[in-house]
Amino acid sequence: MKILYATSEAFPFAKSGGLGDVAGSLPKTLKKNNVDIRAVMPLYQDIPDEYKQEMPKIGDFTVQLNWRHQQCELFYLKYDNVFWYFIKNDYYFGRPGLYGYFDEAERFLFFSKAILSFIPKYDFCPNIIHCNDWQTAAIPMLLKKQGHAGCGHQVKTVLTIHNIKYQGIYGVETLYEVLGLYPSDITSELEFHGAINIMKAGIYYSDYVTTVSPTYAKELEHAYFGEGLDGVIRDVKWKMTGILNGVDYEVFNPMTDKALAYPYEDVEGKKKNKAAFLKEQGLDPDKLTIGMVSRLVELKGIDLVQRMIEELMALDIQLIVLGTGDYHYEEFFKYVQNRYPTQTSIHIKFSNALASNIYAASDLFLMPSRIEPCGLSQIIALKYGALPVVNRTGGLNDTVSHIEIDSNEGNGFIFDEYNAHKMFEQIRRAKRIYDDEKERFKGFVKQAFDTNFDWEQQSEEYYNVYEIVDESEEHEGSLI
């Protein structure tokens, strides 16, 4: 069984979020476990030269977009024992950044067509193409419409939904301009309130659908979480499952993290890093310190922090924030820094090294997301010994267990309702344990260290999905 993993981003080549981390980790774990897997992504301008210089060119090929033809070059790189293909077309990908352009639909419909165009020309014909998010969700539809990928066998598809908020919704004219399809060709699986929805098409046309945590898979059946596609999810739940994301502990590990002053794996080592970093930041190493590494947007629960900031500061805690996002939230945290200069350290930017130090220096890691498909930050925080404070949603529910004083069980603090006061109560509870029961607090930190969410188990679940898809028969474009 051969798998082609199709993604719009992957660490360490080009990454904007959680998809990049997953795409950088899952294929190499599957390969380590003897799965015949290769991966493909665009050759972005921003991919560091250290990788580009090591990429031999395989060849050239042409992609037909309606009446136009786009020339492509195909490069490859063997990285972490995984064979990566890179599709080069400077018209679409020779630009700064990964996303956010006016022709986004055309760029990634082209990428999807390019994948299907190069497959029969070179040496790897997959049994399954594993697609990720809307940027590659057109592949299942294109395969069904053309009937094959030139491989001499039916190529099947798995689609993973990393965040259903981003769906690839565009005007119907996009289909003609890029794919040469007319409005009469638009099926109910693709149409969405007079527009086209690439994610919707991928969900219906793929042979199997996964999402990034079991709780999120259930949540998507409800309108609050489904972003207009809850009915679609209910239609296909028989071919859908939630598989929790893992974390690459070769990348996120306080024992090997070069950004830290002191490598560590225990409470005392964490304490040394906290003292060193907080001294740099002009903060007090003895006080309860809360860290946040986040996009500063409403979905991440920043409005709850904004609502309770005065009460939080009155607890005599310290707050360290790293991230960028909506202007009004960035300005809010700048205001917080100015008003509480001895209790806060605010960084409106992103830095991997700074993120590592915040994880290592924080006693609590605040992640009050309104919706969180999986989340990796809380898993990383656990590895670094910071106890997460989270809303019970999505992958936060699947990775954080509520601390119970009576049984001394748990690795974090959970509030069960998206409410600023509920969040504050858990922080106050944590502060009470930190101040009055220091040894007990250390015990919970040790339990956080012991929490394990590596990719081994999750990769087995993906392999089980591949086997189901590969062995299934096809009926009316779906599994039976």
C-alpha positions in Angstrom: 0.0 0.0 0.0 1.4 3.3 -1.1 0.4 6.7 0.4 0.9 10.2 -1.0 0.5 12.8 1.6 -0.7 16.1 0.1 -0.3 19.3 2.1 0.0 23.0 1.6 2.6 23.4 4.3 5.0 21.3 6.4 7.6 21.9 9.1 10.5 22.7 8.6 10.0 23.8 5.0 7.1 26.3 5.3 4.6 26.5 8.2 1.9 28.8 9.3 0.1 26.7 12.0 -0.8 23.3 13.3 -1.2 21.7 9.8 2.5 22.4 9.2 3.5 20.6 12.5 1.3 17.6 11.7 2.5 17.4 8.1 6.1 17.5 9.3 5.6 14.7 11.9 3.0 12.2 10.7 4.7 11.1 7.5 8.0 10.5 9.1 6.4 8.4 11.9 4.5 6.3 9.4 7.7 5.9 7.4 9.5 4.8 10.5 6.8 2.2 11.0 7.4 0.8 7.5 4.6 2.5 5.7 5.4 3.3 2.0 4.6 7.0 2.2 5.8 10.1 0.3 4.6 13.7 0.6 4.0 16.6 -1.8 3.8 20.4 -1.2 4.3 23.6 -3.2 7.9 24.9 -3.6 7.2 28.3 -1.9 9.6 31.2 -2.3 10.0 31.3 1.5 11.4 27.7 1.8 14.9 28.3 3.2 17.7 28.0 0.7 19.4 25.4 2.9 16.7 23.0 1.8 16.3 24.2 -1.8 20.0 23.8 -2.5 19.6 20.1 -1.6 16.7 19.5 -4.0 17.5 17.7 -7.3 15.1 18.4 -10.2 13.2 15.4 -11.3 11.6 16.9 -14.5 9.0 19.1 -16.0 5.3 18.7 -16.7 2.3 20.7 -17.8 -0.9 21.4 -15.9 -4.0 22.3 -18.0 -6.2 25.0 -16.4 -9.2 25.4 -18.8 -7.7 27.0 -21.9 -4.3 27.7 -20.3 -1.3 25.6 -19.7 1.0 26.1 -16.7 4.5 24.7 -16.8 5.8 23.1 -13.6 9.1 21.7 -12.4 9.2 18.9 -9.9 11.9 18.7 -7.3 12.5 16.3 -4.4 14.2 16.0 -1.1 14.7 13.1 1.2 14.2 14.5 4.7 13.8 12.5 7.9 13.8 9.4 5.7 10.6 10.7 3.9 10.7 11.4 0.1 9.2 14.9 -0.4 8.1 16.2 -3.8 8.0 19.9 -4.3 6.0 21.4 -7.2 7.5 24.6 -8.6 5.5 27.2 -10.4 6.7 30.8 -9.7 3.5 32.4 -11.0 1.5 30.8 -8.1 4.1 30.1 -5.4 7.0 32.5 -6.1 5.6 35.0 -3.7 6.3 35.9 0.0 4.3 34.0 2.5 2.0 31.0 2.1 -1.6 32.3 2.0 -3.7 35.5 1.7 -3.6 36.3 -2.0 -6.5 37.4 -4.2 -6.2 34.3 -6.4 -6.1 31.8 -3.5 -8.7 29.5 -5.2 -6.8 29.4 -8.4 -3.5 28.7 -6.6 -4.6 25.7 -4.7 -6.9 24.3 -7.4 -3.8 24.4 -9.6 -1.8 22.7 -6.9 -4.4 19.9 -6.7 -4.4 19.4 -10.5 -0.6 19.5 -10.5 -0.5 16.6 -8.0 -2.8 14.5 -10.3 -0.8 15.6 -13.3 2.6 14.5 -12.1 1.6 11.2 -10.5 1.4 9.1 -13.7 4.7 10.6 -15.1 7.0 9.5 -12.4 7.8 6.6 -10.2 5.2 6.6 -7.4 1.6 5.7 -8.1 -0.2 5.7 -4.7 -3.1 3.6 -3.6 -4.3 6.5 -1.4 -3.8 10.3 -1.5 -4.1 11.8 2.0 -5.5 15.3 1.5 -5.4 18.1 4.2 -7.8 21.0 4.5 -9.5 22.9 1.7 -6.2 23.5 -0.1 -6.1 19.9 -1.3 -9.8 19.0 -0.8 -10.5 19.3 -4.6 -8.4 16.2 -5.3 -11.2 13.7 -4.3 -13.6 15.5 -6.6 -11.1 15.7 -9.5 -10.3 12.0 -9.2 -14.0 11.1 -9.2 -14.6 13.2 -12.3 -11.7 12.0 -14.3 -12.1 8.4 -13.0 -8.4 7.6 -12.5 -5.0 9.1 -11.9 -3.3 7.3 -14.7 -2.0 4.6 -12.4 -3.7 1.6 -13.7 -5.7 1.3 -10.5 -8.3 3.3 -8.6 -6.6 5.9 -6.4 -8.6 6.5 -3.3 -8.6 9.5 -0.9 -8.6 10.4 2.8 -9.3 14.0 3.8 -8.3 15.4 7.1 -10.1 18.5 8.4 -7.7 20.5 10.6 -10.0 23.4 11.0 -13.4 23.6 9.4 -13.6 27.4 9.7 -11.4 27.6 6.5 -13.4 26.0 3.7 -12.3 27.5 0.3 -15.6 29.3 -0.6 -15.5 31.1 -3.9 -17.7 32.2 -6.8 -18.9 29.7 -9.3 -16.9 31.5 -12.1 -13.8 30.0 -10.4 -14.7 26.5 -11.7 -14.8 27.7 -15.3 -11.8 29.9 -15.1 -9.6 27.2 -13.5 -11.2 23.8 -14.2 -13.3 24.5 -17.3 -16.5 23.5 -15.6 -19.7 25.2 -16.3 -22.5 26.2 -13.7 -24.4 23.1 -15.0 -21.5 21.0 -13.8 -21.9 22.1 -10.2 -23.3 19.3 -8.1 -25.0 19.5 -4.7 -21.8 18.2 -3.2 -19.9 21.3 -4.3 -22.6 24.1 -4.2 -22.9 26.3 -1.2 -25.4 29.1 -1.0 -24.8 30.1 -4.6 -21.1 29.7 -4.4 -18.7 26.7 -4.5 -17.2 25.2 -1.3 -14.1 23.1 -1.9 -14.1 21.7 1.6 -17.7 20.5 1.3 -16.8 18.8 -2.0 -13.8 17.1 -0.4 -15.9 15.8 2.5 -18.5 14.3 0.1 -16.1 13.0 -2.6 -13.4 11.6 -0.3 -13.5 7.9 0.6 -12.8 8.6 4.3 -12.7 11.8 6.4 -10.7 12.3 9.6 -10.4 15.3 11.9 -7.8 16.1 14.5 -9.4 15.0 17.8 -12.3 12.7 18.8 -14.2 15.5 20.6 -13.9 17.8 17.6 -15.3 15.1 15.3 -18.5 15.0 17.5 -18.7 18.7 17.9 -18.7 19.2 14.1 -22.2 17.6 13.9 -23.5 20.7 15.7 -24.2 24.1 14.1 -22.1 26.0 16.7 -19.0 24.3 15.6 -19.8 23.2 12.0 -19.4 26.6 10.3 -22.4 25.8 8.1 -21.3 22.3 7.3 -22.8 20.5 10.3 -25.4 18.9 8.1 -22.7 17.7 5.7 -20.8 16.2 8.7 -23.9 14.4 9.9 -24.4 13.0 6.4 -20.9 11.4 6.3 -20.3 10.5 9.9 -20.4 6.9 8.9 -17.1 7.4 7.1 -15.5 9.8 9.6 -13.4 9.5 12.7 -11.4 11.8 15.0 -7.7 11.0 15.5 -5.9 13.1 18.0 -2.8 15.0 16.7 0.5 14.0 18.2 3.5 16.1 19.0 7.0 15.5 17.7 9.1 15.2 20.9 12.3 15.4 18.8 11.3 19.0 18.2 9.5 19.9 21.4 11.5 18.6 24.2 13.0 20.6 27.2 15.8 18.1 27.4 17.1 19.0 23.9 15.7 22.5 23.3 18.7 24.7 22.5 16.7 27.8 23.2 16.7 27.1 26.9 19.4 28.1 29.4 19.2 24.7 31.1 18.0 21.4 29.6 15.7 19.7 32.0 13.2 16.9 32.6 12.1 17.6 36.2 10.7 20.3 38.5 14.1 21.5 39.7 15.4 22.0 36.1 12.2 23.9 35.2 12.7 26.1 38.3 16.2 27.1 37.1 14.9 28.0 33.6 12.1 30.0 35.2 14.5 32.0 37.3 16.8 32.7 34.4 14.1 33.8 32.0 12.1 35.8 34.4 15.2 37.7 35.5 15.7 38.7 31.8 12.0 39.8 31.7 12.2 41.9 34.9 9.7 39.6 36.7 9.8 37.7 40.0 10.8 34.0 39.8 8.8 33.2 43.0 5.4 34.4 41.7 2.9 32.2 39.9 3.5 32.9 36.2 1.0 32.3 33.4 2.2 32.0 29.8 0.3 32.4 26.6 1.6 31.5 23.1 -1.2 32.2 20.8 -2.7 33.9 17.8 -4.4 36.9 19.3 -7.9 36.3 17.8 -11.4 35.9 19.3 -11.5 32.2 18.6 -8.5 31.7 21.0 -10.5 33.1 23.9 -8.6 36.4 24.1 -11.9 38.2 24.9 -12.1 36.2 28.2 -8.7 37.4 29.2 -9.6 41.0 28.3 -12.8 40.7 30.4 -10.9 39.6 33.5 -7.5 41.3 33.2 -8.0 43.5 36.3 -9.1 40.6 38.4 -6.2 38.5 37.2 -3.7 41.2 38.0 -5.3 41.6 41.5 -4.4 38.0 42.2 -0.7 39.1 42.1 0.2 36.8 39.3 2.5 37.4 36.3 1.5 37.1 32.7 3.8 36.5 29.7 2.2 36.7 26.2 3.7 35.9 22.8 1.7 36.3 19.6 0.2 38.4 16.8 -3.3 38.7 15.6 -6.2 41.2 15.5 -5.2 44.8 15.9 -7.5 45.5 18.8 -6.1 42.5 20.8 -2.6 43.5 20.1 -3.4 47.0 21.3 -5.1 45.6 24.4 -2.0 43.7 25.4 0.2 46.7 24.8 -2.1 48.6 27.2 -1.7 45.7 29.7 2.1 46.0 29.5 1.9 49.7 30.2 -0.5 49.5 33.0 1.1 46.5 34.8 4.8 46.8 33.9 6.0 44.8 36.9 3.6 41.9 36.4 3.6 41.4 32.6 5.9 40.7 29.7 4.1 41.2 26.3 5.7 40.3 22.9 3.7 41.2 19.8 5.6 39.0 17.4 6.5 35.4 17.0 9.7 33.6 17.9 10.2 29.9 18.4 13.0 30.5 20.9 10.9 32.9 22.9 8.0 30.4 22.8 10.2 27.7 24.2 11.3 29.9 27.1 7.7 30.9 27.9 6.7 27.2 28.1 9.7 26.5 30.3 9.1 29.5 32.6 5.4 29.3 33.0 3.6 27.5 35.9 0.3 27.7 34.1 -0.4 27.8 30.4 -3.5 29.7 29.5 -5.4 28.5 26.5 -9.1 29.5 26.9 -10.1 28.8 23.2 -13.7 29.1 22.3 -13.2 26.4 19.7 -10.0 24.3 19.4 -10.0 21.4 16.9 -7.0 19.8 18.5 -4.4 22.3 19.7 -0.7 21.6 20.0 0.3 24.3 22.5 -1.3 22.7 25.5 0.5 19.4 24.6 3.8 21.2 24.3 3.1 23.0 27.6 2.6 19.7 29.4 5.9 18.4 28.2 7.6 21.5 29.5 5.8 21.2 32.8 3.3 24.1 32.5 -0.2 23.1 33.7 -2.8 24.1 31.0 -5.9 26.2 31.9 -8.4 25.4 29.2 -12.0 25.4 28.1 -13.5 22.0 27.7 -13.7 21.9 23.9 -12.2 19.9 21.0 -8.7 18.5 21.5 -8.3 20.4 24.8 -10.9 18.0 26.3 -9.0 15.0 24.9 -5.5 16.0 26.2 -6.0 17.8 29.5 -7.4 16.0 32.6 -8.9 18.1 35.4 -6.9 18.3 38.6 -8.7 16.8 41.5 -7.3 17.5 44.9 -8.9 14.5 46.7 -7.3 12.0 44.4 -4.2 14.0 43.3 -5.1 13.2 39.7 -5.0 15.4 36.6 -2.6 17.6 34.7 -4.5 20.9 34.2 -7.4 23.1 35.1 -10.6 22.9 33.0 -13.6 25.2 32.9 -16.8 23.7 31.5 -18.4 26.7 30.0 -17.0 29.4 27.7 -17.2 32.1 30.4 -14.7 34.6 31.7 -15.6 34.1 35.3 -15.4 30.3 35.0 -11.9 30.7 33.6 -10.9 33.1 36.4 -12.2 30.6 39.0 -9.8 27.9 37.7 -6.8 30.3 37.7 -7.7 31.4 41.3 -7.9 27.7 42.3 -4.5 27.1 40.7 -3.0 30.1 42.5 -4.3 28.8 45.8 -2.6 25.4 45.3 0.6 27.1 44.2 0.7 29.3 47.3 -0.6 27.0 50.0 0.3 23.5 48.8 3.6 23.8 47.0 4.5 20.1 47.1 1.1 19.1 45.8 1.6 21.6 42.9 4.9 20.1 42.1 3.3 16.7 42.0 0.8 17.9 39.4 3.8 19.3 37.4 5.4 15.9 37.5 2.2 14.4 36.1 2.3 16.9 33.3 5.9 15.8 32.5 4.7 12.2 32.3 1.8 12.9 29.8 2.7 11.5 26.4 1.1 12.4 23.1 3.7 11.3 20.6 2.8 10.2 17.1 3.2 6.4 17.6 -0.4 5.6 18.6 -2.0 8.2 16.3 0.0 6.9 13.3 -1.4 3.4 14.0 -4.9 4.9 13.8 -4.1 6.5 10.5 -2.7 3.3 9.2 -5.9 1.5 10.2 -7.9 4.1 8.2 -5.7 3.5 5.2 -6.3 -0.2 5.4 -10.1 0.3 5.6 -10.0 2.6 2.6 -7.6 0.4 0.6 -9.7 -2.8 1.1 -13.1 -1.2 0.6 -15.2 -1.4 -2.5 -16.5 1.7 -4.2 -20.2 2.5 -4.6 -21.6 5.8 -6.0 -18.4 7.6 -5.1 -18.3 6.5 -1.5 -17.2 3.6 0.7 -19.6 0.9 1.6 
